[in-house]
């Protein structure tokens, strides 16, 4: 595997940069911030801007895969505002969500919601996904087709010569571009359902896209029990294709991030090799 700078390389944003930009953004709109606390790190950083009931989101490592985060954050805020106004079970954006730009760093703001430990059950996941799709059906904003996986895979193909990545992409990407399109969460997995004292709430709509309902059931965290609880029709052949595309997306992110996890790599590459 060879690596070289790809078209999406941006100046890195550290966690400290994300915290500083978040505090500055919040204070610029009049919020009192005294004890910022990082509550999540990964492809993005989330900061609870205590004592304000606000959480910021700043894309950090995800910039390597997806380039400038502004269009992704704008889509996420727009979808979040629509869903919250429609009464959907979502973590709502803050009243002035941005994204705002502080020293070249994009920050979006969201309401703080108390949460409880645990993951949503598979049956409930399928049920509330059906509810979410019902509300999203009337969303009229621009949602690019399958923007999360197709972007991640395209970036990986520019920075890695991994043979399975290129061979699987040659089969799966044309399939994905021909799938039916309707508004989707885009990254629906159990970790993106926040458990709260009043019930589960969807969060993290950065990957909102146009695509088939099967894509939102294709996460490796989602079982056939969730599929069976989903209230709409499911094309089981397309679901398997979507699961393979999800595996390919994970492979792409591992290659771009140079992630060394032999067990995960085997779990996603073995099914992809069977497809080829």
C-alpha positions, 0 to 999 in steps of 0.5 A: 500500500502506498500513500501520497497527498490526495486532493482533500488534504487540509491543514490539521485541526487538533482537539485543542483547536476545536475547543478554542474555536467552539468557545469563541463561537459560543461567546460570539453569540452571547453564550456564557462558557466557563467549563468546556468539556470534550465529550467525544473525539473521533472524526469530529470533536464535540464539546459541551460548552458548560454551563450553556446547554450547548454542544459544539461539533468540529470536524477534525480527522474527518477532514482527511476523508472529506475535505472542507467540512462546511457543506457537510455541516450545512446539510446536517444543520438544515436536516436537523432543523427540519426534523426538529420542527417536524417533531421527529425524535432528534437532538435539535440544533441550537437556536443559532446553530451556524456553522460559524467560522473561527480562525478558519475552523467551522463550528456548528452548535446543538442543544445539550440533551441529558443521556443515559448509558446503553444502546438502542435495542435492535427492534426499537432501532428498526421501528424508530428508523421507519418513523424517521424515514416517514418524516424525512420523506417530505424533506425538499433540501438538496441531498447528494446521492450516497455522499458519505460512502462515495466520498470516502471511497473516492478519497481512499482510491486517490491515496491507496493502491489497495487492490481490493479497494479498487476492485470492489469499488469498480463493482459497488460504486456503479451499483450505488449510483443506480439505486433509488433515491429518497432522503436518508439519515446516511449514517444510521447505526446504533451509536448515532441513537442517543439514549435519553430519559425520555427515549431514543433520539437520532443524532449526527446527520452529517452524512444525510443523503439521497439513497435507498432505505436499505442503506440506513439498515446496512450498518454492521451494528444493525441486525436482521431483527432491526430489519424485521422491525422496520415498517417499510418494504425491504429489498433483501438483495439490495440490503446485502449490496448496501452492507458490502458498500458499508464494508468498503466504506470502512475499508476506505476510512481505515486506509486513509487513516492508516488504521491497524486493526487486523480483526476488523480488516478481516471482518470486512474484507472477507465478505468483499472478497466473496463478492468478487 
